[in-house]
Structure formats: structure tokens, C-alpha cells
Amino acid sequence: MRILIRHLTLYNNIPPAELKDAAASSTKTTELQRSIALKYLSLIPQRDAFITGGPHTPTIFFNVSPGSASQEAHDRPEAEATIAVLSPEQRPKLVFCSGPAEIPVKELGIIDRLAVKIMLDDLERKGYPLVVDQEAQWFLNSKAGLAESGLPTPSGMRFVPAGCKGARGRWVGEQMKRIVEIVDAEQAPFVFKTQQTFGGAGTWVVSDEKKRRELVEKLMDDDTGVLRKLLSQVTAKNQQMKPGSVVLSEMATFLAASEQMINEDNAWIGSTINYARQERLREKFEGIMRQTAEWVGKYGYIGPVGIDILETKDIPKDEQLQRNGISSADGEKTAHYIVDLNVRTSGSLALPLLKGHFTSRGMTCASSFSTTLQGSRKEFMETWKEEFETGQMLIMAWYEDKTGNREKEVESIGDVVVGGKDEKDLQDLMKTVRESTEDVTF
């Protein structure tokens, strides 16, 4: 039996737009904290549970507000309503607990392994049987791991190590200065990433000198500064896991539109897929996928991997990249570089798994995105009744928040998948839906 824990830690480097909102007032901060909790403790876990499998694979959720009887009573039906649309043989058993230290292993009769998405301290303290070694899983998801992997990455990508020496405060200051000096010396354009990168948060695209100065200000600010938060997490007990990693990489030229949707703050808001192109894309990226699979396999990892790839017409002389990162699948030779590696389930993983659902209904394209709106699940489904009845629209995750709204109106956050007979049809539907709702960033 394999149990999938669907939980995400709350990152310090949340999307900039939300950080600006958080600074407005303590009330705003409380509302923001609740919004983040709903996203990462309900919306994303529901989305992952949707593709987990049948009842033989229990999926563990952590309660949004542990200790609140009313909130805990609300968490379960919200998740169950989403999973209920699946056929019984595809519907996972949902298990709720207050946190990673309270997973009911004995009650569930777990005799095999726990498969976790994000490594948490309590998993180690409790000694749970894990599918992948905890330090291996951390390393595979770290920026230091990617920089040292030998996989094709943009030239100039390097790991800025955090080797703690001397008094803690002095060390943090020295490392901050060291990193900023490298940022100042790097020729624009380039990409700056911290260890805690997720959904675009913790990532800065520096296209000119103005963007460089803005980045340096954010890195050095002592109150809200990225580096002081990041480096303060390095301790004698965890330094071998390199939690203070940062990566700089040169920007490559995009030759085709990305299938990720990112807003002006570089935050991930959704993904699109064209099923008719998948065989050609598989051929194109087969080499780099094979190389990545070989690398993560050396660390005993079993599970999905998300790879962010950039293409360029500039063909490198590096022999290893020539073997694994070059493709002529579209009739033009291009080089492929890994700019980020997510060794876990990704937000778009459901799209390929829904291919049969959409193509059997004459739709060749699909998109998944998160949205928030004033209203209930029922009201949303009534608004888009025809699309739901024809299978053009699916709810993959949904949560109605009644307690966090001062006006007592129902505010919902949801993860929706829509399909289209072609890309124009898909874009038209997405535009209509998003005009009546608000985007959710991760």
C-alpha cells in the first residue's frame, strides 16, 4: 500500500503581489495567511488527490485550522465533493489529520510506504516508512541539486554555497554581500532563483538595470529581505541539505510559446496543453527526459517529475549536451536547457491524464487554472451548466470559505480544467471564465 501525503509547506517567498497586500495591515495579513492556507492545505491537495488513483491509495490531508471543530467538519465535505465525480475505482480514500506528526499510520494499517510531496521535519521525527529517502528527496528538489547534477542547464548557472563560519550574524551579512556582488556582476538578462521556489515565487527575471536594482533592494532589505530570511534558515543540523542555495542562470531565447501561464509578477497561474502536439513534443524532449530520469533514479526517487525547459537555436559544443539535449523533431535543430526541476507532482500533471476525457469529446486542447470568486460551487456550476454537462469543464479542487469573509458571503477558491476543440476555442472560453472571476497565484 502506498499513501500519498498531499501537503505543501508555506514558503517565505510568496508571490510579490501577495506580499504587498500583506503589508497593508494586520487584518490584511490574517486574511492573506488564511488565503494561503486554503490554497496549500486544500486546493492543491484536492488537485493531487484527483489523480492519485482508487481506494487502495489513501490520500492524507492536513486540516486548514487544526483544533477548530467547525473548520475540520467543513474541510472533509469540500474535498469529498470534488472527488465524488470520479468513478469508484478511481476515487481515493481521503484521510484527514492535524499535521505530519499526527498521521494515523497504525489506524490505516500502513504496511508499505508513505509517498510524500514535500519533505517535513515531523516525518523524520516520527520515523514513518518513506518511499524515497528524505535527504535524497530534498536534494533532488533543491537548486543546489540541479546545479550539481550534470544535466543540461543554461550556461552560467551556478550554485552559491552557504558554508557557515564564525558568528551567525556576521556570517549571514557576509553571505548576503557575497550574493549581491555576484548579482551586480552578472550581465543582464539573467534569472535569479532561491531554494524556496514554487509556482514562480522566489524567481526574478532580470531583463535590465532597473530590474537588477529592484532585485538587489529586495535581497538586502532587513525587514522583508529575501536573503536574510533564506540564510537564517541554515543551521549546523541542516547545512548539508543546502537550504540557503541560490542560482543564477543566463536567459535563453524562447522559440515557442510556453505551456505555462505566468502573470506579470512571474507567478504561475495555470497551464495549457495541445494533445495533437504531444507525440512530436515527446520525440523532441526524449533525450533530456531520459537523462533526467537516470539522474533522479540514482537517488532512489520513484514518482512524477516536472521539468522546466528552454529551447535555443544556439547549439553548444558540450559533448554531453550534444548527446542528451539536442533535437531536430520539428525540422530545426535546437538545444534544450533545464531551468528548474520539480521532483514531485506538478500543477499541470492532470492535463495529460485527462487526454481521453477531452479527445473523446472532440477537444484537442485543455487548460487548468485556479480561480477565486464570490459564490458557491453550486452557483459556479449553474453559471457554466452547459460546459459541465458536455464535459468541457471540470472542477479538480474547490473550497468554500465562509468563516474568513466579514460580510458572511461565500468566497470560493477552485482549480478548474476546461477544454476546447482547438486553441482559439480554448482561449475564448478561458477568457470568458477569467473575466468573471479572479486569478489565483502560487
Salt bridges, closest charged atoms under 4 A:
GLU18 OE2 - LYS39 NZ 2.42
GLU31 OE2 - ARG406 NH1 2.36
ASP48 OD2 - LYS117 NZ 2.85
GLU78 OE2 - HIS74 NE2 3.82
GLU80 OE2 - ARG76 NH1 3.35
ASP122 OD1 - ARG125 NH2 2.37
GLU148 OE2 - LYS242 NZ 2.89
ASP184 OD1 - ARG213 NH2 3.10
GLU186 OE1 - ARG158 NH2 2.76
GLU209 OE2 - ARG212 NH2 2.92
ASP222 OD1 - ARG228 NE 2.98
GLU259 OE2 - ARG277 NH1 3.91
GLU279 OE2 - ARG282 NH2 2.72
GLU286 OE1 - ARG282 NH1 3.73
GLU311 OE2 - LYS284 NZ 3.12
GLU311 OE2 - HIS336 NE2 3.62
ASP330 OD1 - ARG280 NE 2.92
ASP330 OD2 - LYS284 NZ 2.45
GLU332 OE2 - LYS313 NZ 3.79
ASP340 OD1 - LYS143 NZ 3.09
ASP340 OD2 - LYS193 NZ 3.38
ASP401 OD1 - ARG34 NH2 2.69
ASP415 OD1 - ARG47 NH1 3.32
ASP425 OD1 - LYS421 NZ 3.76
ASP428 OD2 - LYS424 NZ 2.93
GLU435 OE2 - LYS431 NZ 2.49
ASP439 OD2 - ARG434 NH2 2.96
